[in-house]
Amino acid sequence: MTARFRTAKPAAPTKKPAVLVLAQDQPTLDSIHHGIGKVYDLAVISRYVEVRESLRDRAVDLVLVEVRLMGTDLPELISETRTRWPNLPIILLAGLSEVEYALDAISLGATDYLRKPFTIGELRHITGRSLERQRLLREMESLRSGPPRTLAGIIAQDEVMKEVCRLAETVAGTDVTVLLSGETGTGKGLFARAIHNSSPRREGPYVEINCAAIPATLIESELFGHERGAFTGAVARKIGRVEAAAKGTLLLDEVGEMPLDMQAKMLRFLQEFTFERVGGNEKLSADVRIIAASNRDLGQAVRQGLFREDLFYRLHVIELRVPSLRERREDVLPLAEYFREMFSAKYDKPVLGFSPAATGQMLNHAWPGNVREMEHAVERAVILCPGDVIDRLDLATESSPNQSLPALVQAPMLAPELNLDRSLADHMAMCERDYLDAQLKRSNGRVSRTAQAAGLNPKTLYLKMMRHGLRKEAFRRGNEGPGEGQG
């Protein structure tokens, strides 16, 4: 131990973050001292038995642990620390041969790792990011008990969505890396832009790159740019998306589709935010905030060997899971009204609302394509709607038109054989009877459930059933079909 470090003991009040260092290697200690000694309140210990006492006697904001020193005691250290201080960042300092062990330790609860020998920039970046994450976690905990808020531009009346917006609003005010996860069509890109627009970088550029849409041979050039003559067709220097997003935000959309060799280069960039253009040898830096989005389970992709574990932990500082539309049922009608107003204005067509049947259809549909499917369905309905109210038949949905939540019985959408000698009223009456027949079959003759699915008042449904000769008893399972004995 060197005299330049104080031993762990109760510290005098200080505004500097307190960092506990568990290490013995002198070059490592020297690097820590030169890198963060002036900005953090450092305390050094060299034995595992001192950890418990040090954490009890002083307020510690972050722990640096030398993997070589801990050896087989590392899992126990992490487990005990996590039990008593669940949000305390633990950063592992690992030699080249210890990286795999460090990654295993991260799965047990360590926050991150830094490979030795490390630069001052790498040390400052990883400690600063970990402390910022801890601050955010504390703020999130305090916000959970506060009044609900929503992020600008996001429709959120459902409590599930309000919580996601509240967390997004919290992280927006920082530079922390955010991973947006969720099914296709849930609005991850909308969240990324809303976070940027609510951040201190809002005056800077917002740049997106879809990792799934760019060939593997071109993605490095798209991200980092290239020099003239770097490859066939490179007739001039081109800056990449990283440079274009300087002082702003870069969204790595569908990051799970990034090729493995490109993942290694992205990892190097995230460590110090420096890069080289393709065909160049000048080291460039970029001040950019990274947001990643994926509809894949990246944790599973790591286990399958399709995504680098170390890159996953770099991106997974804060994860926001955007819920599917079927998980936020209270947002279905507000979203539909938003899209109706938007497309009515776009196509200069005064569509005033939805019929009760259309409302029931939307509430009963599972929306497998999520918000994107709803947007397309309402746009189509506004265009094709013959009047000023969108009806159920105008509102054809993508995938299965009958997909509902829950879909106990999938009844076909029936239509009578077209006969031009009959009036429109006759055809509409036959369609109505077939529709009510199918809904009653699905609900096993339950009038209240059928009325809800059809968007009708139960009394109105009873009148229509009487008009069409439909009796609820005939639809109870075990009875004869609805047409038997009804004359």
GUTI-266535 format. One record per residue (C-alpha): z, x, y. Coordinates in pm, whole numbers, plus 50000, padded with zeros to 5 digits. Last residue first. Layout:
+-------+-------+-------+
!     Z !     X !     Y !
+-------+-------+-------+
!     Z !     X !     Y !
...
+-------+-------+-------+
! end
This chain:
+-------+-------+-------+
!     Z !     X !     Y !
+-------+-------+-------+
! 46240 ! 41115 ! 47845 !
! 46545 ! 41329 ! 47833 !
! 46592 ! 41337 ! 47458 !
! 46504 ! 41701 ! 47418 !
! 46356 ! 41872 ! 47725 !
! 46656 ! 42087 ! 47800 !
! 46661 ! 42250 ! 47459 !
! 46909 ! 42142 ! 47195 !
! 47273 ! 42239 ! 47231 !
! 47438 ! 42558 ! 47103 !
! 47448 ! 42721 ! 47441 !
! 47501 ! 42470 ! 47720 !
! 47169 ! 42401 ! 47892 !
! 47140 ! 42035 ! 47791 !
! 47484 ! 41964 ! 47934 !
! 47360 ! 42062 ! 48282 !
! 47109 ! 41777 ! 48287 !
! 46762 ! 41828 ! 48436 !
! 46552 ! 41517 ! 48504 !
! 46361 ! 41674 ! 48793 !
! 46503 ! 41448 ! 49066 !
! 46848 ! 41458 ! 48907 !
! 46839 ! 41839 ! 48906 !
! 46727 ! 41841 ! 49270 !
! 47018 ! 41615 ! 49368 !
! 47266 ! 41830 ! 49175 !
! 47131 ! 42143 ! 49346 !
! 47182 ! 41988 ! 49689 !
! 47542 ! 41907 ! 49598 !
! 47595 ! 42265 ! 49474 !
! 47465 ! 42406 ! 49810 !
! 47169 ! 42629 ! 49740 !
! 47099 ! 43003 ! 49748 !
! 46937 ! 42994 ! 49406 !
! 47183 ! 43240 ! 49253 !
! 47480 ! 43065 ! 49416 !
! 47359 ! 42722 ! 49305 !
! 47309 ! 42845 ! 48949 !
! 47660 ! 42990 ! 48939 !
! 47811 ! 42665 ! 49069 !
! 47602 ! 42455 ! 48829 !
! 47697 ! 42637 ! 48512 !
! 47436 ! 42531 ! 48257 !
! 47438 ! 42853 ! 48056 !
! 47382 ! 43054 ! 48376 !
! 47053 ! 43201 ! 48256 !
! 46928 ! 42872 ! 48121 !
! 47018 ! 42698 ! 48446 !
! 46822 ! 42961 ! 48644 !
! 46513 ! 42919 ! 48424 !
! 46516 ! 42537 ! 48451 !
! 46573 ! 42562 ! 48827 !
! 46262 ! 42781 ! 48861 !
! 46051 ! 42560 ! 48635 !
! 46155 ! 42249 ! 48833 !
! 46080 ! 42416 ! 49168 !
! 45739 ! 42533 ! 49049 !
! 45657 ! 42179 ! 48934 !
! 45766 ! 42036 ! 49270 !
! 45558 ! 42293 ! 49457 !
! 45252 ! 42203 ! 49250 !
! 45299 ! 41833 ! 49318 !
! 45347 ! 41894 ! 49691 !
! 45030 ! 42103 ! 49702 !
! 44838 ! 41806 ! 49566 !
! 44677 ! 41793 ! 49224 !
! 44303 ! 41803 ! 49166 !
! 44313 ! 42179 ! 49223 !
! 44499 ! 42229 ! 48897 !
! 44669 ! 42570 ! 48863 !
! 44868 ! 42596 ! 48543 !
! 45232 ! 42574 ! 48635 !
! 45427 ! 42886 ! 48737 !
! 45714 ! 43053 ! 48558 !
! 45909 ! 43360 ! 48660 !
! 46036 ! 43487 ! 48328 !
! 46409 ! 43463 ! 48254 !
! 46605 ! 43786 ! 48211 !
! 46938 ! 43677 ! 48072 !
! 47273 ! 43837 ! 48155 !
! 47130 ! 44039 ! 48444 !
! 47445 ! 44118 ! 48642 !
! 47323 ! 44185 ! 48901 !
! 46961 ! 44083 ! 48896 !
! 46625 ! 44221 ! 48794 !
! 46385 ! 43928 ! 48795 !
! 46108 ! 44081 ! 49004 !
! 46128 ! 44395 ! 48784 !
! 46029 ! 44713 ! 48968 !
! 45980 ! 44630 ! 49337 !
! 46094 ! 44302 ! 49485 !
! 45885 ! 44002 ! 49582 !
! 46038 ! 43840 ! 49889 !
! 45770 ! 43596 ! 49995 !
! 45850 ! 43378 ! 49694 !
! 46216 ! 43365 ! 49795 !
! 46137 ! 43238 ! 50143 !
! 46109 ! 43431 ! 50471 !
! 46130 ! 43194 ! 50769 !
! 45879 ! 43186 ! 51059 !
! 45587 ! 43064 ! 50854 !
! 45320 ! 43208 ! 50625 !
! 45531 ! 43514 ! 50518 !
! 45290 ! 43787 ! 50408 !
! 45362 ! 44053 ! 50673 !
! 45735 ! 43980 ! 50707 !
! 45772 ! 43966 ! 50329 !
! 45599 ! 44301 ! 50280 !
! 45828 ! 44465 ! 50535 !
! 46129 ! 44299 ! 50369 !
! 46035 ! 44432 ! 50025 !
! 45954 ! 44782 ! 50154 !
! 46288 ! 44814 ! 50334 !
! 46473 ! 44668 ! 50036 !
! 46317 ! 44924 ! 49801 !
! 46412 ! 45207 ! 50037 !
! 46768 ! 45077 ! 50060 !
! 46818 ! 45100 ! 49682 !
! 46524 ! 45140 ! 49443 !
! 46729 ! 44981 ! 49164 !
! 46802 ! 44689 ! 49400 !
! 47018 ! 44488 ! 49154 !
! 46901 ! 44149 ! 49285 !
! 47147 ! 43861 ! 49310 !
! 47231 ! 43902 ! 49679 !
! 46862 ! 43936 ! 49766 !
! 46758 ! 43632 ! 49562 !
! 47041 ! 43424 ! 49706 !
! 46927 ! 43506 ! 50058 !
! 46569 ! 43421 ! 49966 !
! 46683 ! 43083 ! 49830 !
! 46890 ! 43014 ! 50142 !
! 46581 ! 43085 ! 50356 !
! 46566 ! 43410 ! 50550 !
! 46536 ! 43462 ! 50926 !
! 46342 ! 43421 ! 51250 !
! 46005 ! 43580 ! 51174 !
! 45833 ! 43609 ! 51514 !
! 45538 ! 43839 ! 51427 !
! 45459 ! 44125 ! 51663 !
! 45398 ! 44355 ! 51363 !
! 45654 ! 44616 ! 51472 !
! 45888 ! 44361 ! 51632 !
! 45905 ! 44146 ! 51319 !
! 45930 ! 44470 ! 51121 !
! 46248 ! 44585 ! 51296 !
! 46409 ! 44241 ! 51312 !
! 46353 ! 44180 ! 50941 !
! 46468 ! 44536 ! 50858 !
! 46800 ! 44485 ! 51037 !
! 46845 ! 44138 ! 50886 !
! 46793 ! 44278 ! 50536 !
! 47041 ! 44558 ! 50606 !
! 47303 ! 44307 ! 50725 !
! 47234 ! 44095 ! 50412 !
! 47278 ! 44376 ! 50158 !
! 47567 ! 44558 ! 50330 !
! 47844 ! 44353 ! 50167 !
! 47705 ! 44450 ! 49826 !
! 47782 ! 44820 ! 49869 !
! 47781 ! 44946 ! 49509 !
! 47451 ! 44769 ! 49431 !
! 47303 ! 44950 ! 49731 !
! 47379 ! 45288 ! 49576 !
! 47659 ! 45495 ! 49725 !
! 47600 ! 45815 ! 49928 !
! 47819 ! 46086 ! 49776 !
! 47934 ! 46330 ! 50043 !
! 48017 ! 46675 ! 49911 !
! 48192 ! 46938 ! 50125 !
! 48172 ! 47307 ! 50032 !
! 47930 ! 47233 ! 49747 !
! 47642 ! 47438 ! 49884 !
! 47799 ! 47778 ! 49821 !
! 47953 ! 47655 ! 49494 !
! 47614 ! 47541 ! 49368 !
! 47459 ! 47872 ! 49472 !
! 47709 ! 48057 ! 49250 !
! 47639 ! 47824 ! 48957 !
! 47264 ! 47871 ! 48975 !
! 47071 ! 47559 ! 48878 !
! 46870 ! 47483 ! 48564 !
! 47108 ! 47651 ! 48318 !
! 47200 ! 47319 ! 48156 !
! 47561 ! 47350 ! 48273 !
! 47440 ! 47416 ! 48628 !
! 47209 ! 47112 ! 48610 !
! 47511 ! 46906 ! 48502 !
! 47699 ! 47013 ! 48813 !
! 47386 ! 46950 ! 49017 !
! 47378 ! 46584 ! 48914 !
! 47033 ! 46503 ! 49049 !
! 46950 ! 46289 ! 49352 !
! 46993 ! 46594 ! 49571 !
! 47059 ! 46675 ! 49935 !
! 47153 ! 46999 ! 50110 !
! 47273 ! 47042 ! 50469 !
! 47264 ! 47391 ! 50618 !
! 47359 ! 47475 ! 50979 !
! 47146 ! 47745 ! 51137 !
! 47203 ! 48064 ! 51333 !
! 46926 ! 48273 ! 51181 !
! 46915 ! 48649 ! 51128 !
! 46622 ! 48879 ! 51065 !
! 46601 ! 49195 ! 50856 !
! 46260 ! 49355 ! 50910 !
! 46078 ! 49448 ! 50590 !
! 45793 ! 49199 ! 50599 !
! 45550 ! 49067 ! 50338 !
! 45739 ! 48740 ! 50301 !
! 45973 ! 48713 ! 50599 !
! 46311 ! 48878 ! 50559 !
! 46649 ! 48707 ! 50562 !
! 46997 ! 48698 ! 50719 !
! 47242 ! 48410 ! 50714 !
! 47515 ! 48635 ! 50567 !
! 47603 ! 48478 ! 50231 !
! 47375 ! 48176 ! 50272 !
! 47065 ! 48397 ! 50285 !
! 47156 ! 48577 ! 49964 !
! 47206 ! 48241 ! 49791 !
! 46868 ! 48121 ! 49917 !
! 46707 ! 48428 ! 49762 !
! 46874 ! 48362 ! 49425 !
! 46772 ! 47994 ! 49440 !
! 46413 ! 48104 ! 49501 !
! 46411 ! 48279 ! 49163 !
! 46557 ! 47965 ! 49003 !
! 46293 ! 47730 ! 49145 !
! 46426 ! 47462 ! 49387 !
! 46422 ! 47117 ! 49226 !
! 46798 ! 47068 ! 49268 !
! 46753 ! 47113 ! 49643 !
! 46590 ! 46770 ! 49663 !
! 46605 ! 46797 ! 50044 !
! 46722 ! 47125 ! 50195 !
! 46802 ! 46992 ! 50542 !
! 46809 ! 47257 ! 50817 !
! 47019 ! 47198 ! 51129 !
! 47003 ! 47344 ! 51480 !
! 47050 ! 47668 ! 51672 !
! 46758 ! 47810 ! 51469 !
! 46582 ! 47536 ! 51266 !
! 46234 ! 47683 ! 51312 !
! 46362 ! 48017 ! 51187 !
! 46481 ! 47860 ! 50861 !
! 46169 ! 47641 ! 50835 !
! 45947 ! 47947 ! 50826 !
! 45770 ! 48142 ! 51098 !
! 45407 ! 48226 ! 51039 !
! 45233 ! 48556 ! 51110 !
! 44856 ! 48532 ! 51092 !
! 44571 ! 48548 ! 50841 !
! 44791 ! 48476 ! 50539 !
! 44506 ! 48344 ! 50324 !
! 44554 ! 48592 ! 50044 !
! 44907 ! 48727 ! 50063 !
! 45136 ! 48908 ! 50308 !
! 44835 ! 48987 ! 50526 !
! 45000 ! 48860 ! 50844 !
! 45373 ! 48826 ! 50793 !
! 45540 ! 48534 ! 50620 !
! 45789 ! 48254 ! 50683 !
! 46143 ! 48219 ! 50545 !
! 46146 ! 47866 ! 50407 !
! 45777 ! 47783 ! 50379 !
! 45694 ! 48138 ! 50266 !
! 45960 ! 48120 ! 49995 !
! 45835 ! 47775 ! 49888 !
! 45474 ! 47879 ! 49845 !
! 45451 ! 48000 ! 49483 !
! 45693 ! 47732 ! 49362 !
! 45465 ! 47459 ! 49495 !
! 45622 ! 47242 ! 49769 !
! 45709 ! 46874 ! 49715 !
! 46030 ! 46917 ! 49515 !
! 46197 ! 47145 ! 49771 !
! 46145 ! 46892 ! 50048 !
! 46207 ! 47084 ! 50370 !
! 46362 ! 46924 ! 50676 !
! 46419 ! 47051 ! 51030 !
! 46648 ! 46917 ! 51304 !
! 46608 ! 47124 ! 51619 !
! 46890 ! 47196 ! 51866 !
! 47042 ! 46955 ! 52119 !
! 47247 ! 46791 ! 51841 !
! 47398 ! 47127 ! 51739 !
! 47751 ! 47024 ! 51847 !
! 47721 ! 46754 ! 51578 !
! 47667 ! 46377 ! 51595 !
! 47287 ! 46399 ! 51587 !
! 47302 ! 46649 ! 51300 !
! 47532 ! 46425 ! 51096 !
! 47303 ! 46128 ! 51167 !
! 46999 ! 46331 ! 51055 !
! 47166 ! 46423 ! 50726 !
! 47288 ! 46065 ! 50675 !
! 46937 ! 45928 ! 50721 !
! 46807 ! 46184 ! 50473 !
! 47064 ! 46071 ! 50218 !
! 46957 ! 45709 ! 50262 !
! 47013 ! 45552 ! 49921 !
! 46646 ! 45569 ! 49821 !
! 46683 ! 45803 ! 49525 !
! 47035 ! 45804 ! 49386 !
! 47320 ! 45996 ! 49542 !
! 47437 ! 46337 ! 49657 !
! 47464 ! 46488 ! 50004 !
! 47595 ! 46846 ! 49998 !
! 47738 ! 46963 ! 50331 !
! 47775 ! 47320 ! 50460 !
! 48043 ! 47346 ! 50730 !
! 47924 ! 47390 ! 51089 !
! 48173 ! 47141 ! 51230 !
! 48173 ! 46818 ! 51431 !
! 47960 ! 46641 ! 51173 !
! 48222 ! 46701 ! 50903 !
! 48448 ! 46427 ! 51040 !
! 48169 ! 46177 ! 51108 !
! 48048 ! 46225 ! 50752 !
! 48398 ! 46149 ! 50623 !
! 48413 ! 45825 ! 50821 !
! 48062 ! 45731 ! 50722 !
! 48149 ! 45773 ! 50353 !
! 48461 ! 45557 ! 50399 !
! 48265 ! 45287 ! 50581 !
! 48014 ! 45282 ! 50295 !
! 48276 ! 45197 ! 50036 !
! 48435 ! 44945 ! 50275 !
! 48110 ! 44749 ! 50308 !
! 48011 ! 44676 ! 50667 !
! 47816 ! 44998 ! 50708 !
! 47478 ! 45013 ! 50882 !
! 47417 ! 45376 ! 50980 !
! 47270 ! 45465 ! 51322 !
! 47590 ! 45613 ! 51463 !
! 47843 ! 45689 ! 51192 !
! 48097 ! 45418 ! 51115 !
! 48468 ! 45403 ! 51177 !
! 48757 ! 45254 ! 50979 !
! 49106 ! 45257 ! 51139 !
! 49339 ! 45535 ! 51029 !
! 49505 ! 45597 ! 50692 !
! 49205 ! 45781 ! 50550 !
! 49169 ! 45972 ! 50876 !
! 49481 ! 46181 ! 50814 !
! 49354 ! 46290 ! 50474 !
! 49013 ! 46367 ! 50621 !
! 49171 ! 46584 ! 50889 !
! 49355 ! 46790 ! 50629 !
! 49039 ! 46828 ! 50423 !
! 48849 ! 46932 ! 50734 !
! 49101 ! 47201 ! 50819 !
! 49081 ! 47335 ! 50464 !
! 48701 ! 47346 ! 50486 !
! 48723 ! 47537 ! 50813 !
! 48958 ! 47787 ! 50652 !
! 48713 ! 47835 ! 50364 !
! 48416 ! 47882 ! 50598 !
! 48599 ! 48137 ! 50809 !
! 48709 ! 48331 ! 50503 !
! 48357 ! 48333 ! 50355 !
! 48182 ! 48431 ! 50678 !
! 48431 ! 48697 ! 50783 !
! 48415 ! 48866 ! 50444 !
! 48034 ! 48854 ! 50426 !
! 48003 ! 48997 ! 50776 !
! 48251 ! 49276 ! 50703 !
! 48036 ! 49375 ! 50406 !
! 48141 ! 49343 ! 50045 !
! 48190 ! 49597 ! 49767 !
! 48286 ! 49392 ! 49580 !
! 48160 ! 49040 ! 49515 !
! 48324 ! 48758 ! 49706 !
! 48447 ! 48447 ! 49527 !
! 48506 ! 48083 ! 49613 !
! 48767 ! 47806 ! 49611 !
! 48963 ! 47874 ! 49293 !
! 49035 ! 47555 ! 49099 !
! 48977 ! 47609 ! 48729 !
! 48596 ! 47593 ! 48769 !
! 48635 ! 47869 ! 49027 !
! 48814 ! 48079 ! 48765 !
! 48511 ! 48058 ! 48536 !
! 48298 ! 48184 ! 48825 !
! 48542 ! 48472 ! 48878 !
! 48520 ! 48571 ! 48510 !
! 48141 ! 48579 ! 48539 !
! 48168 ! 48794 ! 48853 !
! 48409 ! 49047 ! 48697 !
! 48158 ! 49314 ! 48590 !
! 48019 ! 49338 ! 48945 !
! 48364 ! 49362 ! 49099 !
! 48542 ! 49048 ! 49209 !
! 48747 ! 48950 ! 49513 !
! 48856 ! 48589 ! 49455 !
! 48909 ! 48344 ! 49740 !
! 49186 ! 48085 ! 49706 !
! 49187 ! 47811 ! 49973 !
! 49509 ! 47603 ! 49984 !
! 49418 ! 47235 ! 49942 !
! 49622 ! 47158 ! 49628 !
! 49935 ! 47355 ! 49732 !
! 50195 ! 47296 ! 49460 !
! 49972 ! 47220 ! 49161 !
! 49682 ! 47430 ! 49292 !
! 49906 ! 47735 ! 49325 !
! 50041 ! 47699 ! 48973 !
! 49697 ! 47653 ! 48819 !
! 49537 ! 47935 ! 49018 !
! 49811 ! 48184 ! 48931 !
! 49808 ! 48079 ! 48565 !
! 49430 ! 48124 ! 48546 !
! 49459 ! 48472 ! 48709 !
! 49730 ! 48610 ! 48480 !
! 49467 ! 48747 ! 48239 !
! 49361 ! 49014 ! 48489 !
! 49543 ! 48981 ! 48819 !
! 49469 ! 49324 ! 48967 !
! 49104 ! 49325 ! 48864 !
! 49049 ! 48980 ! 49018 !
! 49170 ! 49084 ! 49363 !
! 49306 ! 48770 ! 49525 !
! 49264 ! 48657 ! 49887 !
! 49483 ! 48358 ! 49977 !
! 49435 ! 48126 ! 50277 !
! 49643 ! 47922 ! 50522 !
! 49990 ! 48052 ! 50433 !
! 50309 ! 47918 ! 50591 !
! 50580 ! 48164 ! 50493 !
! 50878 ! 48184 ! 50260 !
! 50757 ! 47969 ! 49971 !
! 50410 ! 48120 ! 49953 !
! 50552 ! 48471 ! 49956 !
! 50816 ! 48392 ! 49695 !
! 50561 ! 48241 ! 49456 !
! 50317 ! 48528 ! 49504 !
! 50563 ! 48814 ! 49459 !
! 50563 ! 48793 ! 49079 !
! 50187 ! 48852 ! 49080 !
! 50230 ! 49199 ! 49224 !
! 50049 ! 49385 ! 49505 !
! 50144 ! 49198 ! 49818 !
! 49975 ! 49208 ! 50156 !
! 50034 ! 48992 ! 50464 !
! 49762 ! 48942 ! 50722 !
! 49778 ! 48729 ! 51039 !
! 49409 ! 48672 ! 51104 !
! 49175 ! 48765 ! 51391 !
! 49253 ! 49136 ! 51428 !
! 49283 ! 49218 ! 51058 !
! 48966 ! 49031 ! 50965 !
! 48700 ! 49292 ! 50885 !
! 48872 ! 49624 ! 50947 !
! 49185 ! 49524 ! 50754 !
! 48992 ! 49353 ! 50474 !
! 48762 ! 49654 ! 50433 !
! 49061 ! 49889 ! 50422 !
! 49231 ! 49674 ! 50159 !
! 48917 ! 49682 ! 49942 !
! 48888 ! 50059 ! 49982 !
! 49258 ! 50086 ! 49884 !
! 49243 ! 49876 ! 49566 !
! 49584 ! 49712 ! 49536 !
! 49528 ! 49340 ! 49610 !
! 49701 ! 49006 ! 49664 !
! 49628 ! 48928 ! 50030 !
! 49804 ! 48633 ! 50196 !
! 49620 ! 48512 ! 50506 !
! 49796 ! 48336 ! 50794 !
! 49564 ! 48175 ! 51050 !
! 49643 ! 48310 ! 51398 !
! 49839 ! 48078 ! 51625 !
! 50158 ! 48266 ! 51562 !
! 50526 ! 48188 ! 51511 !
! 50698 ! 48490 ! 51362 !
! 50629 ! 48541 ! 50995 !
! 50865 ! 48490 ! 50704 !
! 50799 ! 48781 ! 50470 !
! 50503 ! 48934 ! 50291 !
! 50477 ! 49306 ! 50361 !
! 50300 ! 49412 ! 50676 !
! 49972 ! 49598 ! 50658 !
! 49878 ! 49917 ! 50842 !
! 50149 ! 50097 ! 50653 !
! 49923 ! 50121 ! 50348 !
! 50000 ! 50000 ! 50000 !
+-------+-------+-------+
! end
